[in-house]
Amino acid sequence: MKILVLNAGSSSQKSCLYDLENVFPDTPPKPIWEAMVDWTHHTGFAEIKVKNHQGKVLQEEIAATSRPKIIAHMLETLWDGETAVIKEPVDVDIIGHRVVHGGAEYRQSTVINTEVKAAIAKLSVFAPVHNPANLEGIAATENVFGNIPQVAVFDTAFHAHLSPAAYTYAIPTKYAEQGIRRYGFHGISHQYCRDRTAQMLNRPVNDLRLITCHLGNGCSLAAIRNGRSIDTTMGFTPLEGLVMGSRSGSIDAGILIHLLRQPDMDVEKLDRLLNRESGLLGISGISGDLRPILEAIAEGNAQAQLAFDVYVHSLRSHIGSMLASLGGLDALVFTAGVGENAPDIRAAACAGFEFLGLKLDLEKNNQRAIDVDIAATDSAVRVLVIHTQEDWEIARECWQIKR
């Protein structure tokens, strides 16, 4: 079965093609074709990078006149040119799309039809940056592949079983009736890490209490019990929760009221401040990327050290809240760019939970390996570093629908 996966964002479009046999593999294989379009690196142009399993590579830069046409051009490299891996579009069996917001209605991956597309468009009011880009990818593949089945894999679906106590905000009910509630995000990543953890520990998914820490530029935690997300840090939007690269995370709402009363502030400026100018970037004044912050700390930069300390304090605090929801912990999982590559963050976070009997093997933690258990042998809680593979999780959802 050939499964095409599209992960469309506002600034980039990532795609890959898996070629699977009749039995679904236990571990993710390498895609036979991978491609990416970047619209932001060179103003007015799109950068396209394509590679296949035979080592053939295509790199080009074309005028960014029409995003759907550029996506179509990228997809044509599947069967045309040196990077071709299939003979024609009909060789693809099914197409999976990451869709950021599925609202309260879509609690599982769903075959795309007119009704589903209308719902994704309607939910763009909750995800104005992401859902329109997701729809753009869907429309482009429809034009190229015709009636080949397409599946929407929702980032919010993994958190669809939160209890009312976990998803309800303490505001008048009339606003909840407008859809204002906690939805949670990064669900595809949290779901992959749940299953990979069970596999690594050789235990049933339903027998584990997990906290999965997706720490990238965007950051979120999920408390997972009996295979389901029962609590999470992101809320109505991906702004809530942990301190992130350039997002503030949770903040006293009174601050927002105070800022909006200032004469030089408006809603758009506040949105930019909270989403693009805060977090590690806002505190350090250096970057939203942890790496230059760590370099600055080594040089004695006090603001960089403060940014690190605030980040870790937020992470520990929210892990503690997830722990309370679970009532115990079998494994703490770190994933995504920071989670997979920052041993200092992992060590600092775990240091707050030694009272649970959690002990790191510092040598293993510093090896920067992935898909490994970095807890000491006698630790009461396992600590895993897992390379999240959202594209593969999307492919797995497609396999289950298609088979």
C-alpha positions in Angstrom: 0.0 0.0 0.0 1.4 3.4 -1.0 0.4 6.1 1.6 1.1 9.8 0.8 1.3 12.1 3.9 0.9 15.8 3.7 1.7 18.2 6.6 0.7 21.6 5.4 1.6 24.7 7.4 1.5 28.5 6.9 5.2 28.7 6.0 6.1 25.3 4.8 4.6 22.1 3.3 6.2 18.7 4.1 5.2 15.5 2.4 6.4 11.9 2.2 5.4 8.6 0.6 5.5 5.2 2.4 5.4 2.0 0.4 4.1 -0.8 2.7 3.7 -4.5 2.3 0.6 -6.4 3.3 1.6 -6.5 7.0 1.9 -3.2 8.9 5.5 -3.0 10.3 6.3 -2.8 14.0 8.8 0.0 13.4 8.6 3.0 11.0 10.3 2.4 7.7 12.0 5.2 5.8 9.7 6.9 3.3 10.6 6.2 -0.3 10.1 9.9 -1.2 10.2 13.1 0.9 9.6 16.7 -0.1 9.4 20.1 1.4 8.3 23.6 0.2 9.5 26.7 2.2 7.7 30.0 1.4 9.6 32.1 3.9 13.3 31.8 3.3 13.4 34.0 0.1 10.6 36.6 -0.2 8.5 36.1 -3.3 10.0 32.6 -4.0 9.3 29.0 -2.9 12.2 26.7 -2.1 11.5 23.1 -3.1 13.6 20.2 -1.8 12.9 16.6 -2.8 14.8 13.3 -2.2 14.0 9.7 -2.8 15.2 6.4 -1.3 17.7 6.0 -4.1 19.5 9.1 -3.1 18.2 11.3 -6.0 17.8 14.9 -4.9 16.1 17.9 -6.4 16.5 21.5 -5.2 14.9 24.4 -6.9 13.6 27.9 -6.3 10.5 29.1 -8.2 8.4 32.3 -8.1 5.7 31.9 -5.3 2.8 33.0 -7.5 0.3 30.3 -6.5 0.7 28.1 -3.5 -1.6 25.3 -4.8 0.3 25.2 -8.1 3.6 25.0 -6.2 2.3 22.1 -4.1 1.1 20.4 -7.3 4.5 20.9 -8.9 6.1 19.3 -5.8 3.8 16.4 -5.9 4.5 15.8 -9.6 8.1 14.9 -8.7 6.6 11.6 -7.4 6.3 10.3 -11.0 8.2 12.8 -13.1 12.0 13.5 -13.2 14.9 11.9 -11.4 13.2 11.7 -8.0 10.2 9.7 -9.4 9.2 6.6 -7.4 5.9 5.8 -9.0 4.6 5.6 -12.6 1.5 7.7 -12.3 -0.8 9.4 -9.7 -3.2 6.4 -9.5 -0.4 4.3 -7.9 -1.0 6.1 -4.6 -3.6 4.3 -2.6 -4.6 6.8 0.1 -3.5 10.3 1.3 -3.3 11.5 4.8 -3.4 15.1 5.9 -2.5 16.6 9.3 -5.3 18.9 10.3 -4.6 21.0 13.3 -8.2 21.7 14.6 -11.0 19.2 14.5 -13.1 20.9 17.2 -15.4 18.9 19.5 -17.0 17.1 16.5 -14.1 15.1 15.1 -12.8 12.7 17.7 -11.0 10.4 15.3 -9.4 10.4 11.9 -12.0 10.8 9.2 -12.3 10.3 5.4 -12.5 13.7 3.8 -15.7 14.7 2.0 -17.5 17.9 1.3 -18.9 18.0 4.9 -15.5 17.5 6.5 -13.9 20.2 4.4 -16.7 22.6 5.4 -16.1 21.8 9.1 -12.4 22.3 8.7 -13.1 25.7 7.1 -15.6 26.6 9.9 -13.0 25.7 12.5 -10.5 28.1 11.0 -11.9 30.7 13.3 -10.2 28.7 16.1 -7.0 28.0 14.1 -6.7 30.9 11.6 -3.1 30.2 10.8 -3.2 26.4 10.4 -6.6 25.1 9.2 -6.7 27.3 6.0 -3.2 25.9 5.1 -4.5 22.4 5.8 -7.4 23.0 3.4 -5.1 24.3 0.8 -3.1 21.1 0.9 -6.3 19.1 0.6 -7.5 21.1 -2.4 -4.1 20.8 -4.1 -4.1 17.0 -3.8 -7.7 16.7 -4.9 -6.7 18.5 -8.1 -3.7 16.2 -8.7 -5.0 12.8 -7.5 -8.8 13.1 -8.2 -10.9 10.5 -6.3 -8.1 8.8 -4.4 -9.3 8.6 -0.8 -8.0 11.3 1.6 -8.0 11.2 5.3 -8.0 14.1 7.8 -5.9 13.2 10.9 -6.7 15.8 13.6 -4.2 17.1 16.1 -7.0 17.6 18.6 -8.5 14.2 18.2 -6.2 12.5 20.7 -7.5 14.8 23.4 -11.2 14.4 22.5 -11.9 12.2 25.6 -11.0 14.8 28.2 -13.6 15.0 30.9 -15.7 18.1 31.3 -13.8 19.0 34.4 -10.6 19.0 32.3 -11.8 20.9 29.3 -14.2 23.5 30.8 -13.0 27.0 31.5 -14.5 28.9 34.5 -16.3 31.5 32.4 -20.0 32.0 31.8 -21.6 29.0 30.1 -22.8 31.0 27.0 -19.1 31.2 25.9 -18.6 27.5 26.3 -21.6 27.1 24.0 -19.7 29.1 21.4 -17.0 26.4 21.5 -14.6 28.0 23.9 -13.1 25.0 25.8 -9.8 23.2 26.1 -9.0 21.2 23.0 -5.3 20.4 23.3 -2.8 20.0 20.4 0.2 18.0 19.3 -2.1 15.0 19.6 -0.5 13.1 16.7 2.9 13.3 18.4 1.5 12.4 21.9 -0.3 9.4 20.4 2.9 8.1 18.6 4.9 8.5 21.8 2.3 6.6 23.8 2.5 3.6 21.4 6.3 3.7 21.1 6.6 3.8 24.9 4.4 0.8 25.3 6.5 -1.0 22.7 9.8 0.0 24.3 8.7 -1.1 27.8 7.0 -4.2 26.4 3.8 -3.4 28.3 0.2 -2.9 27.2 -0.8 0.7 26.4 -3.8 0.4 28.8 -1.4 -0.6 31.6 0.6 2.6 31.6 0.4 6.0 33.3 2.5 8.4 31.1 3.4 12.0 30.8 4.6 12.8 27.3 6.5 16.0 26.9 6.5 17.4 23.4 9.1 20.2 23.6 9.8 22.0 20.3 9.3 25.6 19.4 5.7 24.8 20.6 5.5 22.8 23.8 2.8 20.7 25.4 2.3 17.9 27.9 -0.2 15.1 27.9 -1.3 12.9 30.9 -2.1 9.5 29.5 -4.0 6.8 31.4 -5.5 3.6 30.0 -4.3 4.7 26.6 -6.2 8.0 26.6 -5.3 11.6 27.2 -6.9 12.7 30.4 -5.2 16.1 30.7 -3.1 18.4 28.6 -1.4 21.8 28.8 -2.5 23.5 25.6 -6.0 24.7 25.7 -8.4 26.6 23.4 -5.3 27.6 21.4 -1.7 26.4 21.3 -0.8 29.5 23.4 -1.8 28.1 26.8 0.4 26.0 29.1 4.2 25.8 29.0 6.7 28.6 28.3 7.7 28.0 24.7 10.2 29.3 22.2 8.4 32.5 21.3 5.0 31.9 23.1 4.3 33.1 26.6 2.4 30.0 27.7 -0.2 30.5 30.5 -0.3 34.1 31.8 -2.4 36.1 34.2 -5.4 37.2 32.1 -5.3 40.5 34.0 -2.0 41.3 32.3 -3.7 41.1 29.0 -6.5 43.5 30.1 -3.8 45.9 31.5 -1.8 45.8 28.2 -4.9 46.4 26.1 -5.7 49.5 28.1 -2.4 51.0 27.0 -2.7 53.6 24.2 -0.1 51.9 21.9 -1.6 48.4 22.1 -4.3 46.7 20.1 -5.4 43.1 19.6 -3.1 42.4 16.7 0.0 43.8 18.5 -1.0 41.7 21.6 -1.4 38.6 19.5 2.1 39.1 18.1 3.6 39.9 21.5 2.2 36.7 23.1 2.8 34.3 20.2 6.0 35.6 18.5 7.9 37.8 20.9 7.5 36.1 24.3 8.7 32.8 25.8 12.5 32.1 25.6 12.9 34.9 23.1 11.1 37.5 25.2 13.0 36.8 28.4 16.4 36.2 26.9 16.3 38.9 24.2 18.5 36.5 22.2 16.4 33.8 20.5 13.5 31.4 20.8 15.9 28.6 20.0 17.4 27.0 23.1 20.9 26.4 21.5 22.1 30.1 21.4 20.6 30.6 24.9 22.7 27.8 26.3 25.7 29.3 24.6 24.9 32.7 26.2 24.6 31.0 29.6 28.1 29.6 29.2 29.3 33.1 28.6 27.6 34.4 31.8 24.5 36.0 30.3 22.1 36.6 33.2 19.0 37.0 31.0 19.7 33.8 29.2 20.0 32.0 32.5 16.7 33.5 33.6 15.0 32.3 30.4 16.3 28.8 31.1 15.2 28.9 34.7 11.7 30.1 33.8 11.4 27.5 31.1 12.3 24.7 33.5 10.1 26.1 36.3 7.2 26.1 33.9 8.0 22.6 32.8 8.3 21.2 36.3 5.1 22.9 37.4 3.0 21.5 34.6 4.5 18.0 34.9 3.4 18.2 38.5 -0.2 19.1 37.5 -0.2 16.2 35.0 1.1 13.9 37.8 -1.8 14.9 40.0 -4.3 14.0 37.3 -2.7 10.6 36.8 -2.3 9.7 40.5 1.1 8.1 39.7 3.6 7.7 37.0 5.2 4.8 35.1 7.1 6.7 32.5 8.1 10.3 31.6 8.7 10.8 27.9 10.6 13.6 26.1 10.2 14.2 22.4 10.5 16.9 19.7 13.4 19.2 19.0 14.2 20.3 22.6 13.0 17.1 24.2 15.2 14.9 22.0 18.3 17.1 21.9 18.6 19.0 25.2 20.0 16.9 28.0 20.3 19.9 30.3 16.5 20.5 30.1 15.8 16.8 30.7 18.1 16.7 33.7 16.7 19.9 35.2 13.1 18.7 34.7 13.7 15.3 36.3 15.6 16.8 39.2 12.3 18.1 40.5 10.8 14.6 40.8 13.4 12.6 42.7 10.9 12.3 45.5 9.0 9.8 43.2 12.1 7.6 43.1 12.9 8.9 39.6 16.6 8.7 38.9 18.4 9.6 35.7 21.4 7.8 34.3 23.4 11.0 33.6 25.7 9.2 31.2 22.9 7.9 29.1 21.1 11.3 29.3 24.2 13.0 27.8 24.6 10.6 24.9 21.9 12.5 22.9 20.5 9.1 21.7 16.9 8.6 20.7 14.4 5.9 21.4 16.2 5.0 24.6 15.5 4.7 28.3 17.8 7.1 30.2 16.6 6.3 33.7 18.9 4.6 36.1 18.4 0.8 36.5 16.9 1.3 40.0 14.6 4.2 39.0 11.0 3.8 40.1 9.9 5.8 37.0 11.2 5.1 33.4 12.4 8.1 31.5 12.4 7.8 27.7 13.7 9.9 24.8 11.6 9.2 21.7 12.0 10.6 18.2 8.4 11.6 17.4 7.3 10.6 13.9 4.0 12.3 13.2 4.1 11.5 9.5 4.3 7.8 10.4 1.4 8.2 12.8 -0.7 9.8 10.1 0.2 6.9 7.7 -0.8 4.4 10.4 -4.2 6.1 10.7 -4.6 5.8 6.9 -3.7 2.1 7.0 -6.3 1.4 9.6 -9.0 3.2 7.5 -8.0 1.7 4.2 -7.4 -1.9 5.2 
